[in-house]
Amino acid sequence: MADDGPGVPESEQAAVFGRFFRGTAARETEGVGVGLYLAREIAAQQGGYLKLAPAPGGGSVFSLFLPREM
């Protein structure tokens, strides 16, 4: 999924999936900082992971990877 928001600064990318983490660009919006943390935990319980990359032209791209069932 890609968005066209302010993006995640490189200095915050390592922490973005942390519990209760609120980036500097999100401090003025509602929320408690658990959405990406919970998504990562659910993905990990299924044997998968989430990945963050900058979007071309601004924003962020979040990718969810899950294992294929054999």
DOVOGU-53184 format. One record per atom (N, C-alpha, C): z, y, x; residue in one letter; atom name. Coordinates in pm, whole numbers, padded with zeros to 5 digits. Atoms other than C-alpha are relative to their C-alpha. Layout:
# residues N
<<Z,Y,X>,'A','CA'>;
...
# end
This chain:
# residues 70
<<00000,-00116,00084>,'M','N'>;
<<00000,00000,00000>,'M','CA'>;
<<00000,00124,00089>,'M','C'>;
<<00006,-00125,-00076>,'A','N'>;
<<-00088,00345,00133>,'A','CA'>;
<<00043,00116,-00089>,'A','C'>;
<<-00036,-00120,00076>,'D','N'>;
<<00051,00681,00028>,'D','CA'>;
<<-00053,00122,00074>,'D','C'>;
<<00047,-00123,-00063>,'D','N'>;
<<-00041,01041,00102>,'D','CA'>;
<<00114,00099,00017>,'D','C'>;
<<-00118,-00084,-00018>,'G','N'>;
<<00313,01172,00149>,'G','CA'>;
<<00008,00056,00140>,'G','C'>;
<<-00017,-00063,-00131>,'P','N'>;
<<00457,01335,00459>,'P','CA'>;
<<-00008,-00099,00117>,'P','C'>;
<<00003,00099,-00108>,'G','N'>;
<<00452,01009,00656>,'G','CA'>;
<<00138,-00018,00061>,'G','C'>;
<<-00125,00029,-00069>,'V','N'>;
<<00723,00869,00878>,'V','CA'>;
<<-00019,00037,00147>,'V','C'>;
<<00015,-00037,-00142>,'P','N'>;
<<00766,01038,01216>,'P','CA'>;
<<00024,-00121,00090>,'P','C'>;
<<-00014,00111,-00094>,'E','N'>;
<<00735,00803,01512>,'E','CA'>;
<<00146,-00023,00040>,'E','C'>;
<<-00140,00012,-00040>,'S','N'>;
<<01097,00876,01602>,'S','CA'>;
<<00086,-00071,-00105>,'S','C'>;
<<-00076,00063,00107>,'E','N'>;
<<01212,00733,01265>,'E','CA'>;
<<-00055,-00137,-00040>,'E','C'>;
<<00064,00124,00044>,'Q','N'>;
<<00980,00433,01235>,'Q','CA'>;
<<00083,-00125,00027>,'Q','C'>;
<<-00082,00116,-00030>,'A','N'>;
<<01223,00190,01398>,'A','CA'>;
<<00115,-00014,-00099>,'A','C'>;
<<-00115,00001,00091>,'A','N'>;
<<01495,00284,01145>,'A','CA'>;
<<-00037,-00004,-00147>,'A','C'>;
<<00040,-00021,00139>,'V','N'>;
<<01292,00315,00825>,'V','CA'>;
<<00038,-00116,-00093>,'V','C'>;
<<-00038,00114,00083>,'F','N'>;
<<01382,-00035,00700>,'F','CA'>;
<<00151,-00023,00000>,'F','C'>;
<<-00146,00013,-00006>,'G','N'>;
<<01754,00018,00767>,'G','CA'>;
<<00065,00032,-00134>,'G','C'>;
<<-00075,-00020,00124>,'R','N'>;
<<02006,00006,00484>,'R','CA'>;
<<00052,00144,-00007>,'R','C'>;
<<-00040,-00138,00028>,'F','N'>;
<<02073,00355,00339>,'F','CA'>;
<<-00068,00103,00089>,'F','C'>;
<<00070,-00096,-00084>,'F','N'>;
<<01827,00518,00580>,'F','CA'>;
<<-00078,00098,-00087>,'F','C'>;
<<00076,-00106,00067>,'R','N'>;
<<01688,00849,00456>,'R','CA'>;
<<-00065,00084,00108>,'R','C'>;
<<00072,-00077,-00100>,'G','N'>;
<<01421,01009,00668>,'G','CA'>;
<<00014,00149,-00023>,'G','C'>;
<<-00013,-00145,00010>,'T','N'>;
<<01418,01380,00737>,'T','CA'>;
<<-00087,00058,-00111>,'T','C'>;
<<00090,-00051,00103>,'A','N'>;
<<01123,01432,00500>,'A','CA'>;
<<00047,-00037,-00141>,'A','C'>;
<<-00045,00047,00132>,'A','N'>;
<<01305,01250,00215>,'A','CA'>;
<<00139,00051,-00038>,'A','C'>;
<<-00138,-00043,00025>,'R','N'>;
<<01641,01423,00233>,'R','CA'>;
<<00016,00083,-00128>,'R','C'>;
<<-00009,-00086,00118>,'E','N'>;
<<01563,01661,-00056>,'E','CA'>;
<<-00043,-00071,-00128>,'E','C'>;
<<00042,00074,00119>,'T','N'>;
<<01437,01390,-00296>,'T','CA'>;
<<00110,-00097,-00041>,'T','C'>;
<<-00100,00094,00051>,'E','N'>;
<<01639,01153,-00513>,'E','CA'>;
<<-00016,-00135,00068>,'E','C'>;
<<00001,00134,-00055>,'G','N'>;
<<01731,00810,-00383>,'G','CA'>;
<<00117,-00021,00093>,'G','C'>;
<<-00112,00032,-00089>,'V','N'>;
<<01986,00630,-00171>,'V','CA'>;
<<-00044,-00071,00126>,'V','C'>;
<<00048,00061,-00123>,'G','N'>;
<<01765,00468,00092>,'G','CA'>;
<<00015,-00151,00007>,'G','C'>;
<<-00010,00145,-00004>,'V','N'>;
<<01775,00103,-00009>,'V','CA'>;
<<-00130,-00072,-00035>,'V','C'>;
<<00124,00063,00045>,'G','N'>;
<<01420,00038,-00137>,'G','CA'>;
<<-00071,-00080,00108>,'G','C'>;
<<00069,00071,-00108>,'L','N'>;
<<01251,-00050,00192>,'L','CA'>;
<<00088,-00107,00062>,'L','C'>;
<<-00094,00100,-00052>,'Y','N'>;
<<01564,-00231,00310>,'Y','CA'>;
<<-00005,-00126,-00088>,'Y','C'>;
<<00002,00114,00091>,'L','N'>;
<<01566,-00453,00000>,'L','CA'>;
<<-00134,-00074,00005>,'L','C'>;
<<00132,00064,-00009>,'A','N'>;
<<01191,-00516,00019>,'A','CA'>;
<<-00011,-00084,00126>,'A','C'>;
<<00004,00076,-00125>,'R','N'>;
<<01227,-00625,00382>,'R','CA'>;
<<00087,-00125,-00009>,'R','C'>;
<<-00089,00116,00014>,'E','N'>;
<<01521,-00853,00299>,'E','CA'>;
<<-00061,-00108,-00088>,'E','C'>;
<<00065,00097,00089>,'I','N'>;
<<01334,-01019,00012>,'I','CA'>;
<<-00116,-00067,00070>,'I','C'>;
<<00112,00057,-00075>,'A','N'>;
<<01025,-01065,00228>,'A','CA'>;
<<00051,-00100,00104>,'A','C'>;
<<-00055,00088,-00103>,'A','N'>;
<<01237,-01217,00507>,'A','CA'>;
<<00052,-00130,-00059>,'A','C'>;
<<-00049,00121,00065>,'Q','N'>;
<<01400,-01462,00265>,'Q','CA'>;
<<-00114,-00093,-00039>,'Q','C'>;
<<00118,00080,00033>,'Q','N'>;
<<01050,-01581,00178>,'Q','CA'>;
<<-00080,-00039,00123>,'Q','C'>;
<<00069,00033,-00124>,'G','N'>;
<<00953,-01620,00543>,'G','CA'>;
<<-00105,00102,00041>,'G','C'>;
<<00099,-00103,-00029>,'G','N'>;
<<00754,-01296,00555>,'G','CA'>;
<<00061,00121,00066>,'G','C'>;
<<-00047,-00125,-00061>,'Y','N'>;
<<00785,-00942,00684>,'Y','CA'>;
<<-00079,00118,-00054>,'Y','C'>;
<<00067,-00124,00034>,'L','N'>;
<<00692,-00580,00617>,'L','CA'>;
<<-00040,00072,00127>,'L','C'>;
<<00049,-00074,-00115>,'K','N'>;
<<00493,-00360,00851>,'K','CA'>;
<<-00032,00142,-00045>,'K','C'>;
<<00028,-00141,00025>,'L','N'>;
<<00462,00019,00867>,'L','CA'>;
<<-00101,00051,00102>,'L','C'>;
<<00099,-00062,-00089>,'A','N'>;
<<00164,00207,01009>,'A','CA'>;
<<-00033,00138,-00057>,'A','C'>;
<<00043,-00130,00051>,'P','N'>;
<<00055,00571,00986>,'P','CA'>;
<<-00133,-00012,-00074>,'P','C'>;
<<00126,-00001,00074>,'A','N'>;
<<-00220,00633,00729>,'A','CA'>;
<<-00093,00104,00060>,'A','C'>;
<<00095,-00100,-00048>,'P','N'>;
<<-00537,00807,00840>,'P','CA'>;
<<00007,00127,-00085>,'P','C'>;
<<-00007,-00127,00072>,'G','N'>;
<<-00508,01173,00742>,'G','CA'>;
<<00137,00036,-00052>,'G','C'>;
<<-00136,-00028,00046>,'G','N'>;
<<-00133,01157,00675>,'G','CA'>;
<<00052,-00108,-00091>,'G','C'>;
<<-00061,00102,00083>,'G','N'>;
<<00109,00941,00485>,'G','CA'>;
<<00032,-00125,00080>,'G','C'>;
<<-00037,00126,-00063>,'S','N'>;
<<00201,00581,00557>,'S','CA'>;
<<-00068,-00117,-00069>,'S','C'>;
<<00052,00125,00056>,'V','N'>;
<<00066,00231,00505>,'V','CA'>;
<<00108,-00106,00020>,'V','C'>;
<<-00097,00109,-00006>,'F','N'>;
<<00315,-00044,00422>,'F','CA'>;
<<-00072,-00128,-00038>,'F','C'>;
<<00065,00127,00024>,'S','N'>;
<<00190,-00401,00444>,'S','CA'>;
<<00105,-00109,-00012>,'S','C'>;
<<-00089,00112,00022>,'L','N'>;
<<00365,-00711,00312>,'L','CA'>;
<<-00074,-00127,00040>,'L','C'>;
<<00058,00126,-00045>,'F','N'>;
<<00296,-01043,00483>,'F','CA'>;
<<00092,-00114,-00043>,'F','C'>;
<<-00074,00117,00043>,'L','N'>;
<<00404,-01371,00326>,'L','CA'>;
<<-00074,-00125,00047>,'L','C'>;
<<00067,00121,-00044>,'P','N'>;
<<00335,-01723,00450>,'P','CA'>;
<<-00074,-00067,-00116>,'P','C'>;
<<00074,00078,00100>,'R','N'>;
<<00080,-01936,00267>,'R','CA'>;
<<00072,-00132,-00022>,'R','C'>;
<<-00058,00130,00028>,'E','N'>;
<<00216,-02241,00093>,'E','CA'>;
<<-00101,-00106,00032>,'E','C'>;
<<00090,00110,-00035>,'M','N'>;
<<00071,-02561,00223>,'M','CA'>;
<<00013,-00110,-00100>,'M','C'>;
# end
